[in-house]
Amino acid sequence: MTTPNEREQTLIGSVQRALSLVDIVANQARPMPVKALAAASGLTPGTTYNLVRTLIHEGYLTAEPDGLVLGERFPAFRSESRERGVFLSRVRTVLNAVTDDVGATAYLSRYDDGEVHLVDIVDARHSPRVELWVGLHDSAHATALGKQILAELPADERQDYLSRHDLETLTPHTISDRRTLLQQLDHAENWTVDREEYAIGYTCIAVPVAAPGLTAALAVSVPTPERDERLPEIVRSLRSAAGRLSLQLGADRFGQFTI
C-alpha cells in the first residue's frame, strides 16, 4: 500500500503545470495573452511558452491574435467557468470563419439577465471595427446586434427591456421612437440591419443564433457604400455560420454541459 508521500512522488510536475494553464484559460471570459497567463500561473515565461506550444499542438489550446482560448480537444467538464471557456472557443472559431469569408469584422452578442451584452469581436485585417463609443447595453436599439436580440425576445421581455432603456439618438439615423422601433422589430425576417444608426459610415447586419437557454446574434459591420451590393451575400454567410454555431451549442447543451 502506497503512502501519501509515495503517491505525491509519482505525480508529474510538467503535467500538473500544463493542466493549470488550461484551467486558467478556461476561466477567462476573453482570450488570454501568453504573458498574462505566465503572470497568473506564477510560471516563468519560458516554461509557459513551452507548455503552451505543446498544448496548442495537442489541441487543448488555440492561439488567436489577441490571446489563447480553449482548443477543440478540451473536455467539457460540468463547471460554469469551463462552460464559459468552451462557449468562447466555439464563438471565436465561428467569428474567425465569418471574418475570413466576408472580409469584415465579426461580432457576437447575447441576452443575459435582462441585458444585451457583447461577447466577442474578431477584427478583419482590412476592415476595422466600428468604434464602440457607447456600450451595447445602452445602444441595443441602434445596433443590428441589439435589434436582432430584441426581435427574438417574447413581447413582454422586449417591453420590459425598452421600459428600462432610453432610446438615445446616437446619429441622425438612429430610431429613437419606440413605436417605430417596435414596428421594425415585428417585421424582422430572421435578419436585422442598422444603417448608420450607431456610427456614421457603417452598416451592421445581424442574424439570430439560437440554442437551448441562449438568445444571441451574429453580425458584421461594413462600410455603408458596400451594403446594398453585398447584402445578399453577407446574409447568406451569416446565416450559414449562425446555423453551425447553433448546432454546436445545442449539442454541447444536451451532451456535456449547460450553457
VENBELDA-V445835 format. One line per field, one symbol per residue. phi: phi as a letter, one per 40 degrees, with the letter a starting at -180 (. if undefined). burial: 1 if it has 24 or more other C-alpha atoms within 12 Angstrom, else 0. A space follows every 10 residues. Layout:
phi: ???
burial: ???
//
This chain:
phi: .ccdcccccc cbcccccccc cccccccccb dbcccccccc cgccdccccc ccdcccdcgc bbcbdbicbc ccccccccad ccdcccdccc ccccccccdc ccgbcbbbba bafgbcbcca bbcccbaccc cccbdccbbd cbbcdccccc cccddccccc cccbbccccc acbccbcccc ccccccbcbg ababcfcbac gbbbbbbcbb adgbbaabab bbdddcdccb ddcccccccc cccccdcccc cccccbabc
burial: 0000000000 0000001111 1111111111 1111011100 1010000110 1101110001 1111001111 1101110000 0111111111 1111111111 0111111111 1000111111 1111000011 0000011111 1111111111 1110000100 1100001101 0001110000 1101100101 1111111110 0111111111 1001111111 1111001000 1001101111 1111110111 011000111
//
